[in-house]
Every structure is written in structure tokens, then in C-alpha cells.
């Protein structure tokens, strides 16, 4: 299920907040509320809204101050802000727009106008986000091409000559040990380059009739021994006789495997449970992978699909970047819910319109 857009209402008028909360929830939005500017700022960071409705006249900190602080904070300045006020003079509106408000609505307002403005800003935010993501992946593909030409070939040469030199060195000599270190680091770089180049294949789909349960089983089989060694409890809930889907089996298998690998690495405590399920919801195949691991910090969730982002001790993270590109190439979606020290759940949704007749 697609997450509901989140609206934060910051207003000291209880009646206004109650009205907006009821109306927005009836329209299918999720809401949270704050009754003064200072609490509102805290809620912006904890609730992470998709849009802020901000009253101008409030105790402790007025809407202008809140808007200005938000607009100067790189982490939250992108959130659309609509200011609500009884002030009708042009200079008051200009001030709000100058300090970063995206829109201005005068009280008393018609809710139909408010919801229309909200929809417009959320649609614009989504469009800008999609454009930015396309540009990011385009830049990534260009970078991958450069890596392929400028890094891989010299690495092959260095590794090849290093192995030849190693053969001619006395076993156990100091130079032989130094060459081992060189070869170990070459191997690390070769693996990193291989993972980088594999990202290109996420957009290249060879689709064929596929059983979603078999794909998940194949991804899981790679880690059966590790799951047993680490004493992880595996729980699976697979739907019976799923219809076949037209998908790139290799890329979807790799996508699920990357998420399973992250889940295994995240579970370091006593309670280690990995739960994987498949089902059909709202014309989508849904694959859910849950762990009881350390979870992901809220501040980092937005970056987990970025290449080179990782919370691991060593090595850049490419798995989730590959996963996102693969799922998007199948016109599906991937989402995550996580709580620190409780666990993480990834949900992959693939459209049933790709089923094989």
C-alpha cells in the first residue's frame, strides 16, 4: 500500500486544527499537529511531513520565524510550506513568500481551496523529486561508464603483473607478504568495480515467465548456510499457486538477495528473526522482507538508495541502489519502514499487469 502523504498542521487555534485534521484525514492524508512554533519545529524533524500548514500568529515563535528556520535548514527546506493568516495586507504576504513560504491562504478559508493548494504543491514536489532522481541516475550511469574504462583496465593490469611477480618471490619473504597486501587490495577494488558496473544491468531487463515464489527461494538459497550458522530463525509465508509474472529473473533475484544480505548483517542481538512473505495486494505482487536487526536511523533512511552510502564497517553500499533501479525498471516500487533497535521491513511491489496470460 502506498504511504499516505503526511501533513503537519501548526496552529494555536484548536478549532482550526481540529477542522483541518478531520477534513484532511477524510481526504486520505495522514496528519500531525502542533500548537505553537517551537513544538512545530520539533515535529517537523520527528514527523518528517510532506507538507506544512503554518499559522502566522502563534505564541513562543510565530510562523515567520518557523518558516525562516526551516528554509535555512538543508535537511528540511525542501518541504512545501503554506502559511495561514488573518492578515490580508500585501506586505504581510510578501514577507512570508520572501522567507520561503510556497503559498499563502487568508483566513477564513474555504477547505476546498486549501486542499486544492495542497494537492498542487504535493504534485509539484513529486514531479521535482522524480526529475532530480532521473538526473541522479543519469549522472550515475555516466560515472559507471567512466569507471569501466578508466579504472577496470588498469586494475586488471596491476593484478595480473602482481600475481606474476608473486610467483617469482620466495615463499614467506617480506616482499612476498607485501605483494599479498597489494593483491588483497586489488581484489577489493575489483569487487567494487564489478558491483558498480553491475548497476548498469539493473536497467537492462530480459523478461520471461517467472514464479515469484521460486525467485524468492533462489535468492534465499544463497544465504541458507549463513542463516543457519548465525542461528537466525527463518519464517516464510508464500502465497499458494501464484500467477506467473513477466520479469527479469536474474535482476529480481539479485534485488531480493541484496535486501536479505543487509537483513542478516543487521541482526547482531539475541533476537534474530528473518521473515519473508509473498502475496497479492491491490493488483500488485508484494514481497515483504523483515528483520529484527538494529534498524536504520530516521535521518539516514532517505539516503539508503544512494550509491556509496553505507552504515557498514567497510565497503560502499550498492545493493539498494541496484534494487531501486531494478524495481523501477519493472514499473514497481520499493519502500522501507524501520525503527532503531527493533528492525526493518522492505516491501517490493511489482505490477500484476506484467502477469503472463
Secondary structure, 3 states (H helix, E strand, C coil): CCCCCEEEEECCCHHHHHHHHHHHHHCCCEEEEECCHHHHHHHHHHHCCCEEEEECCCCCCCHHHHHHHHHCCCCCCCCEEEEEECCCCHHHHHHHHHCCCCEEEECCCCHHHHHHHHHHHHHHHHHHHHHHHHHHHHHHHHHHHHHHHHHHHHHHHHHHHHHHHHHCCCCCCHHHHHHHHHHHHHHHHHHHHHHHHHHHHHHCCCCEEECHHHHHHHHHHCCHHHHHHCCCEEEEECCCCCCCEEECHHHHHHHHHHHHHHHHHHCCCCCCEEEEEEEEECCEEEEEEEECCCCCCHHHHCCCCCCCCCCCCCCCCCHHHHHHHHHHHCCCEEEEEEECCCEEEEEEEEEHHHECC
